[in-house]
Amino acid sequence: MNTVANNEPRMIAMSITEDLIIAELSDGRTIGVPLAWSWRLSEATPEQRKNFEIIGNGEGAHWPDVDEDISVRGMLSGVPARPSKKQATPS
């Protein structure tokens, strides 16, 4: 018999404060990244931030009101969202 265990980190809960995006993982860890890492969520209203769903069997979360997706893997590896073209400032 061949049994494969899935070692991918899985989100079981998500919350957002005024400053942080916080994920609770199935292995007991709680991780957080600055809200500023997501320009879409930074610009969203508190109501829009609360309206999310955990997607992909816990691989991440999706905010339909602002079309934002954040993965557990991205949070763990420290990859912030790219700024929008309208926010990018010329050098």
N, CA, C and O atoms as CSV, one atom per row, in Angstrom:
chain,resi,resn,atom,element,x,y,z
A,1,MET,N,N,0.839,-1.176,0.000
A,1,MET,CA,C,0.000,0.000,0.000
A,1,MET,C,C,0.884,1.240,0.000
A,1,MET,O,O,1.873,1.300,0.731
A,2,ASN,N,N,0.532,2.221,-0.812
A,2,ASN,CA,C,1.300,3.450,-0.921
A,2,ASN,C,C,0.434,4.606,-0.446
A,2,ASN,O,O,-0.590,4.911,-1.056
A,3,THR,N,N,0.839,5.244,0.633
A,3,THR,CA,C,0.099,6.374,1.177
A,3,THR,C,C,0.956,7.622,1.058
A,3,THR,O,O,2.112,7.637,1.479
A,4,VAL,N,N,0.383,8.663,0.483
A,4,VAL,CA,C,1.092,9.919,0.316
A,4,VAL,C,C,0.482,10.944,1.264
A,4,VAL,O,O,-0.720,11.206,1.218
A,5,ALA,N,N,1.301,11.509,2.107
A,5,ALA,CA,C,0.840,12.559,3.016
A,5,ALA,C,C,1.059,13.911,2.349
A,5,ALA,O,O,2.083,14.138,1.704
A,6,ASN,N,N,0.104,14.790,2.508
A,6,ASN,CA,C,0.227,16.125,1.945
A,6,ASN,C,C,0.863,17.026,2.993
A,6,ASN,O,O,0.283,17.269,4.051
A,7,ASN,N,N,2.056,17.518,2.693
A,7,ASN,CA,C,2.771,18.381,3.623
A,7,ASN,C,C,2.598,19.863,3.311
A,7,ASN,O,O,3.232,20.703,3.950
A,8,GLU,N,N,1.762,20.193,2.353
A,8,GLU,CA,C,1.539,21.592,2.011
A,8,GLU,C,C,0.828,22.291,3.172
A,8,GLU,O,O,-0.092,21.727,3.764
A,9,PRO,N,N,1.247,23.507,3.495
A,9,PRO,CA,C,0.553,24.249,4.556
A,9,PRO,C,C,-0.868,24.582,4.127
A,9,PRO,O,O,-1.101,24.969,2.981
A,10,ARG,N,N,-1.814,24.434,5.040
A,10,ARG,CA,C,-3.227,24.684,4.757
A,10,ARG,C,C,-3.811,25.679,5.744
A,10,ARG,O,O,-3.597,25.575,6.951
A,11,MET,N,N,-4.547,26.639,5.218
A,11,MET,CA,C,-5.208,27.651,6.024
A,11,MET,C,C,-6.539,27.091,6.525
A,11,MET,O,O,-7.293,26.480,5.767
A,12,ILE,N,N,-6.815,27.307,7.807
A,12,ILE,CA,C,-8.118,26.907,8.341
A,12,ILE,C,C,-8.943,28.106,8.788
A,12,ILE,O,O,-10.155,27.995,8.970
A,13,ALA,N,N,-8.285,29.258,8.965
A,13,ALA,CA,C,-8.986,30.489,9.339
A,13,ALA,C,C,-8.143,31.680,8.897
A,13,ALA,O,O,-6.925,31.584,8.749
A,14,MET,N,N,-8.829,32.812,8.691
A,14,MET,CA,C,-8.171,34.029,8.222
A,14,MET,C,C,-8.822,35.211,8.922
A,14,MET,O,O,-10.032,35.222,9.143
A,15,SER,N,N,-8.011,36.207,9.269
A,15,SER,CA,C,-8.544,37.453,9.813
A,15,SER,C,C,-7.650,38.599,9.348
A,15,SER,O,O,-6.494,38.407,8.970
A,16,ILE,N,N,-8.227,39.788,9.389
A,16,ILE,CA,C,-7.482,40.975,8.990
A,16,ILE,C,C,-7.692,42.045,10.054
A,16,ILE,O,O,-8.822,42.346,10.439
A,17,THR,N,N,-6.593,42.608,10.519
A,17,THR,CA,C,-6.657,43.737,11.438
A,17,THR,C,C,-6.377,45.003,10.638
A,17,THR,O,O,-6.286,44.958,9.411
A,18,GLU,N,N,-6.243,46.118,11.324
A,18,GLU,CA,C,-5.917,47.364,10.618
A,18,GLU,C,C,-4.528,47.315,9.999
A,18,GLU,O,O,-4.224,48.086,9.089
A,19,ASP,N,N,-3.676,46.401,10.494
A,19,ASP,CA,C,-2.290,46.367,10.040
A,19,ASP,C,C,-1.813,45.031,9.494
A,19,ASP,O,O,-0.785,44.979,8.817
A,20,LEU,N,N,-2.540,43.940,9.774
A,20,LEU,CA,C,-2.045,42.597,9.452
A,20,LEU,C,C,-3.077,41.733,8.743
A,20,LEU,O,O,-4.283,41.880,8.940
A,21,ILE,N,N,-2.568,40.824,7.910
A,21,ILE,CA,C,-3.342,39.722,7.340
A,21,ILE,C,C,-2.856,38.484,8.095
A,21,ILE,O,O,-1.673,38.148,8.030
A,22,ILE,N,N,-3.748,37.809,8.805
A,22,ILE,CA,C,-3.365,36.719,9.697
A,22,ILE,C,C,-4.044,35.425,9.255
A,22,ILE,O,O,-5.253,35.387,9.028
A,23,ALA,N,N,-3.246,34.372,9.139
A,23,ALA,CA,C,-3.775,33.055,8.761
A,23,ALA,C,C,-3.447,32.043,9.856
A,23,ALA,O,O,-2.327,31.992,10.364
A,24,GLU,N,N,-4.445,31.243,10.205
A,24,GLU,CA,C,-4.227,30.113,11.102
A,24,GLU,C,C,-4.096,28.873,10.228
A,24,GLU,O,O,-4.937,28.619,9.366
A,25,LEU,N,N,-3.044,28.110,10.454
A,25,LEU,CA,C,-2.761,26.940,9.624
A,25,LEU,C,C,-3.180,25.659,10.332
A,25,LEU,O,O,-3.282,25.605,11.558
A,26,SER,N,N,-3.416,24.644,9.536
A,26,SER,CA,C,-3.879,23.361,10.067
A,26,SER,C,C,-2.850,22.676,10.956
A,26,SER,O,O,-3.205,21.805,11.750
A,27,ASP,N,N,-1.568,23.060,10.834
A,27,ASP,CA,C,-0.532,22.446,11.666
A,27,ASP,C,C,-0.332,23.172,12.996
A,27,ASP,O,O,0.582,22.842,13.752
A,28,GLY,N,N,-1.185,24.162,13.283
A,28,GLY,CA,C,-1.116,24.870,14.550
A,28,GLY,C,C,-0.410,26.209,14.501
A,28,GLY,O,O,-0.475,26.971,15.465
A,29,ARG,N,N,0.263,26.516,13.399
A,29,ARG,CA,C,0.943,27.804,13.285
A,29,ARG,C,C,-0.049,28.911,12.965
A,29,ARG,O,O,-1.084,28.683,12.339
A,30,THR,N,N,0.290,30.113,13.407
A,30,THR,CA,C,-0.407,31.332,13.021
A,30,THR,C,C,0.647,32.220,12.378
A,30,THR,O,O,1.697,32.485,12.963
A,31,ILE,N,N,0.352,32.677,11.164
A,31,ILE,CA,C,1.301,33.529,10.442
A,31,ILE,C,C,0.613,34.834,10.071
A,31,ILE,O,O,-0.605,34.881,9.901
A,32,GLY,N,N,1.392,35.871,9.951
A,32,GLY,CA,C,0.844,37.162,9.580
A,32,GLY,C,C,1.805,37.928,8.697
A,32,GLY,O,O,3.023,37.788,8.802
A,33,VAL,N,N,1.233,38.738,7.825
A,33,VAL,CA,C,2.017,39.628,6.971
A,33,VAL,C,C,1.381,41.017,7.054
A,33,VAL,O,O,0.199,41.139,7.378
A,34,PRO,N,N,2.153,42.053,6.766
A,34,PRO,CA,C,1.594,43.405,6.805
A,34,PRO,C,C,0.458,43.577,5.797
A,34,PRO,O,O,0.534,43.076,4.676
A,35,LEU,N,N,-0.581,44.280,6.199
A,35,LEU,CA,C,-1.690,44.570,5.292
A,35,LEU,C,C,-1.183,45.315,4.061
A,35,LEU,O,O,-1.734,45.158,2.971
A,36,ALA,N,N,-0.151,46.114,4.225
A,36,ALA,CA,C,0.414,46.886,3.106
A,36,ALA,C,C,0.940,45.993,1.990
A,36,ALA,O,O,1.142,46.472,0.874
A,37,TRP,N,N,1.170,44.707,2.260
A,37,TRP,CA,C,1.629,43.794,1.215
A,37,TRP,C,C,0.571,43.610,0.131
A,37,TRP,O,O,0.900,43.222,-0.990
A,38,SER,N,N,-0.674,43.879,0.444
A,38,SER,CA,C,-1.745,43.775,-0.551
A,38,SER,C,C,-2.333,45.164,-0.768
A,38,SER,O,O,-3.116,45.644,0.052
A,39,TRP,N,N,-1.964,45.803,-1.855
A,39,TRP,CA,C,-2.500,47.138,-2.112
A,39,TRP,C,C,-4.013,47.096,-2.275
A,39,TRP,O,O,-4.700,48.049,-1.906
A,40,ARG,N,N,-4.543,46.001,-2.822
A,40,ARG,CA,C,-5.996,45.911,-2.972
A,40,ARG,C,C,-6.695,45.885,-1.613
A,40,ARG,O,O,-7.688,46.584,-1.412
A,41,LEU,N,N,-6.184,45.088,-0.689
A,41,LEU,CA,C,-6.795,45.027,0.638
A,41,LEU,C,C,-6.516,46.297,1.429
A,41,LEU,O,O,-7.346,46.710,2.238
A,42,SER,N,N,-5.375,46.917,1.213
A,42,SER,CA,C,-5.070,48.182,1.887
A,42,SER,C,C,-6.067,49.261,1.505
A,42,SER,O,O,-6.444,50.088,2.335
A,43,GLU,N,N,-6.499,49.254,0.241
A,43,GLU,CA,C,-7.441,50.252,-0.252
A,43,GLU,C,C,-8.900,49.859,-0.026
A,43,GLU,O,O,-9.794,50.683,-0.216
A,44,ALA,N,N,-9.152,48.620,0.375
A,44,ALA,CA,C,-10.517,48.123,0.548
A,44,ALA,C,C,-11.153,48.653,1.829
A,44,ALA,O,O,-10.461,49.052,2.765
A,45,THR,N,N,-12.472,48.648,1.848
A,45,THR,CA,C,-13.195,49.029,3.061
A,45,THR,C,C,-13.134,47.861,4.058
A,45,THR,O,O,-12.853,46.730,3.663
A,46,PRO,N,N,-13.391,48.122,5.324
A,46,PRO,CA,C,-13.430,47.021,6.302
A,46,PRO,C,C,-14.442,45.934,5.914
A,46,PRO,O,O,-14.192,44.749,6.139
A,47,GLU,N,N,-15.562,46.322,5.346
A,47,GLU,CA,C,-16.564,45.346,4.910
A,47,GLU,C,C,-16.029,44.468,3.788
A,47,GLU,O,O,-16.251,43.257,3.784
A,48,GLN,N,N,-15.326,45.074,2.837
A,48,GLN,CA,C,-14.737,44.310,1.741
A,48,GLN,C,C,-13.663,43.358,2.255
A,48,GLN,O,O,-13.534,42.242,1.752
A,49,ARG,N,N,-12.903,43.779,3.237
A,49,ARG,CA,C,-11.860,42.926,3.805
A,49,ARG,C,C,-12.446,41.719,4.522
A,49,ARG,O,O,-11.846,40.644,4.530
A,50,LYS,N,N,-13.608,41.896,5.120
A,50,LYS,CA,C,-14.262,40.793,5.842
A,50,LYS,C,C,-14.881,39.768,4.900
A,50,LYS,O,O,-15.112,38.626,5.297
A,51,ASN,N,N,-15.151,40.161,3.662
A,51,ASN,CA,C,-15.815,39.282,2.704
A,51,ASN,C,C,-14.780,38.479,1.920
A,51,ASN,O,O,-14.357,38.884,0.837
A,52,PHE,N,N,-14.379,37.346,2.471
A,52,PHE,CA,C,-13.403,36.477,1.809
A,52,PHE,C,C,-13.844,35.035,1.955
A,52,PHE,O,O,-14.714,34.705,2.761
A,53,GLU,N,N,-13.218,34.180,1.150
A,53,GLU,CA,C,-13.445,32.746,1.284
A,53,GLU,C,C,-12.109,32.027,1.205
A,53,GLU,O,O,-11.220,32.423,0.450
A,54,ILE,N,N,-11.980,30.970,1.990
A,54,ILE,CA,C,-10.792,30.129,1.912
A,54,ILE,C,C,-10.950,29.249,0.682
A,54,ILE,O,O,-11.996,28.629,0.490
A,55,ILE,N,N,-9.922,29.190,-0.148
A,55,ILE,CA,C,-10.010,28.490,-1.428
A,55,ILE,C,C,-8.988,27.359,-1.524
A,55,ILE,O,O,-8.023,27.301,-0.762
A,56,GLY,N,N,-9.225,26.471,-2.472
A,56,GLY,CA,C,-8.266,25.427,-2.804
A,56,GLY,C,C,-7.913,24.514,-1.648
A,56,GLY,O,O,-6.740,24.190,-1.460
A,57,ASN,N,N,-8.885,24.096,-0.877
A,57,ASN,CA,C,-8.630,23.202,0.260
A,57,ASN,C,C,-7.654,23.827,1.258
A,57,ASN,O,O,-6.836,23.136,1.865
A,58,GLY,N,N,-7.757,25.158,1.412
A,58,GLY,CA,C,-6.918,25.853,2.371
A,58,GLY,C,C,-5.618,26.395,1.822
A,58,GLY,O,O,-4.758,26.822,2.593
A,59,GLU,N,N,-5.451,26.390,0.509
A,59,GLU,CA,C,-4.208,26.899,-0.089
A,59,GLU,C,C,-4.103,28.420,0.003
A,59,GLU,O,O,-3.006,28.975,-0.065
A,60,GLY,N,N,-5.234,29.086,0.157
A,60,GLY,CA,C,-5.219,30.536,0.224
A,60,GLY,C,C,-6.599,31.089,0.480
A,60,GLY,O,O,-7.514,30.366,0.874
A,61,ALA,N,N,-6.738,32.398,0.249
A,61,ALA,CA,C,-8.010,33.089,0.435
A,61,ALA,C,C,-8.269,33.997,-0.763
A,61,ALA,O,O,-7.343,34.473,-1.420
A,62,HIS,N,N,-9.556,34.224,-1.026
A,62,HIS,CA,C,-9.986,35.074,-2.137
A,62,HIS,C,C,-10.978,36.110,-1.617
A,62,HIS,O,O,-11.895,35.779,-0.865
A,63,TRP,N,N,-10.790,37.358,-2.020
A,63,TRP,CA,C,-11.686,38.466,-1.701
A,63,TRP,C,C,-12.374,38.881,-2.998
A,63,TRP,O,O,-11.770,39.586,-3.806
A,64,PRO,N,N,-13.629,38.459,-3.220
A,64,PRO,CA,C,-14.293,38.745,-4.491
A,64,PRO,C,C,-14.575,40.228,-4.721
A,64,PRO,O,O,-14.574,40.678,-5.867
A,65,ASP,N,N,-14.814,40.992,-3.661
A,65,ASP,CA,C,-15.142,42.408,-3.840
A,65,ASP,C,C,-13.979,43.220,-4.397
A,65,ASP,O,O,-14.191,44.247,-5.042
A,66,VAL,N,N,-12.749,42.767,-4.150
A,66,VAL,CA,C,-11.572,43.505,-4.620
A,66,VAL,C,C,-10.684,42.653,-5.528
A,66,VAL,O,O,-9.589,43.074,-5.900
A,67,ASP,N,N,-11.156,41.461,-5.881
A,67,ASP,CA,C,-10.447,40.537,-6.776
A,67,ASP,C,C,-9.011,40.288,-6.308
A,67,ASP,O,O,-8.063,40.437,-7.078
A,68,GLU,N,N,-8.866,39.910,-5.046
A,68,GLU,CA,C,-7.549,39.635,-4.475
A,68,GLU,C,C,-7.463,38.182,-4.034
A,68,GLU,O,O,-8.419,37.631,-3.488
A,69,ASP,N,N,-6.322,37.574,-4.273
A,69,ASP,CA,C,-6.019,36.219,-3.818
A,69,ASP,C,C,-4.694,36.259,-3.078
A,69,ASP,O,O,-3.737,36.884,-3.535
A,70,ILE,N,N,-4.642,35.589,-1.931
A,70,ILE,CA,C,-3.403,35.473,-1.173
A,70,ILE,C,C,-3.224,34.007,-0.820
A,70,ILE,O,O,-4.132,33.374,-0.282
A,71,SER,N,N,-2.043,33.466,-1.126
A,71,SER,CA,C,-1.768,32.062,-0.832
A,71,SER,C,C,-0.959,31.932,0.454
A,71,SER,O,O,-0.214,32.836,0.832
A,72,VAL,N,N,-1.119,30.794,1.114
A,72,VAL,CA,C,-0.315,30.493,2.293
A,72,VAL,C,C,1.153,30.445,1.891
A,72,VAL,O,O,2.014,30.978,2.591
A,73,ARG,N,N,1.428,29.816,0.782
A,73,ARG,CA,C,2.815,29.719,0.305
A,73,ARG,C,C,3.420,31.110,0.104
A,73,ARG,O,O,4.572,31.334,0.474
A,74,GLY,N,N,2.669,32.043,-0.471
A,74,GLY,CA,C,3.153,33.405,-0.658
A,74,GLY,C,C,3.407,34.108,0.667
A,74,GLY,O,O,4.391,34.832,0.817
A,75,MET,N,N,2.508,33.888,1.632
A,75,MET,CA,C,2.711,34.491,2.951
A,75,MET,C,C,3.969,33.931,3.605
A,75,MET,O,O,4.746,34.681,4.195
A,76,LEU,N,N,4.173,32.629,3.505
A,76,LEU,CA,C,5.335,31.998,4.121
A,76,LEU,C,C,6.645,32.390,3.447
A,76,LEU,O,O,7.680,32.491,4.106
A,77,SER,N,N,6.600,32.610,2.136
A,77,SER,CA,C,7.833,32.942,1.425
A,77,SER,C,C,8.098,34.444,1.377
A,77,SER,O,O,9.146,34.876,0.898
A,78,GLY,N,N,7.153,35.237,1.870
A,78,GLY,CA,C,7.381,36.676,1.933
A,78,GLY,C,C,7.262,37.376,0.605
A,78,GLY,O,O,8.107,38.201,0.256
A,79,VAL,N,N,6.210,37.055,-0.149
A,79,VAL,CA,C,6.023,37.641,-1.472
A,79,VAL,C,C,4.827,38.598,-1.444
A,79,VAL,O,O,3.682,38.150,-1.501
A,80,PRO,N,N,5.080,39.910,-1.356
A,80,PRO,CA,C,3.962,40.855,-1.385
A,80,PRO,C,C,3.375,40.979,-2.789
A,80,PRO,O,O,4.024,40.636,-3.778
A,81,ALA,N,N,2.147,41.472,-2.862
A,81,ALA,CA,C,1.497,41.694,-4.160
A,81,ALA,C,C,2.218,42.813,-4.899
A,81,ALA,O,O,2.699,43.768,-4.289
A,82,ARG,N,N,2.283,42.683,-6.207
A,82,ARG,CA,C,2.863,43.745,-7.027
A,82,ARG,C,C,1.916,44.938,-7.020
A,82,ARG,O,O,0.698,44.759,-7.042
A,83,PRO,N,N,2.459,46.155,-6.991
A,83,PRO,CA,C,1.581,47.329,-7.036
A,83,PRO,C,C,0.910,47.449,-8.400
A,83,PRO,O,O,1.430,46.980,-9.413
A,84,SER,N,N,-0.250,48.084,-8.400
A,84,SER,CA,C,-0.939,48.297,-9.667
A,84,SER,C,C,-0.118,49.255,-10.517
A,84,SER,O,O,0.716,49.997,-9.997
A,85,LYS,N,N,-0.352,49.237,-11.811
A,85,LYS,CA,C,0.375,50.146,-12.709
A,85,LYS,C,C,0.069,51.587,-12.385
A,85,LYS,O,O,0.937,52.451,-12.516
A,86,LYS,N,N,-1.164,51.865,-11.959
A,86,LYS,CA,C,-1.509,53.241,-11.628
A,86,LYS,C,C,-0.823,53.716,-10.346
A,86,LYS,O,O,-0.647,54.918,-10.147
A,87,GLN,N,N,-0.433,52.772,-9.470
A,87,GLN,CA,C,0.266,53.133,-8.241
A,87,GLN,C,C,1.765,53.239,-8.431
A,87,GLN,O,O,2.440,53.934,-7.673
A,88,ALA,N,N,2.287,52.561,-9.427
A,88,ALA,CA,C,3.736,52.573,-9.653
A,88,ALA,C,C,4.166,53.991,-10.004
A,88,ALA,O,O,3.553,54.648,-10.845
A,89,THR,N,N,5.205,54.442,-9.364
A,89,THR,CA,C,5.683,55.798,-9.630
A,89,THR,C,C,6.922,55.731,-10.505
A,89,THR,O,O,7.773,54.865,-10.299
A,90,PRO,N,N,7.041,56.614,-11.463
A,90,PRO,CA,C,8.216,56.618,-12.340
A,90,PRO,C,C,9.466,56.948,-11.539
A,90,PRO,O,O,9.426,57.727,-10.587
A,91,SER,N,N,10.566,56.346,-11.939
A,91,SER,CA,C,11.850,56.616,-11.254
A,91,SER,C,C,12.563,57.767,-11.862
A,91,SER,O,O,13.651,58.127,-11.413
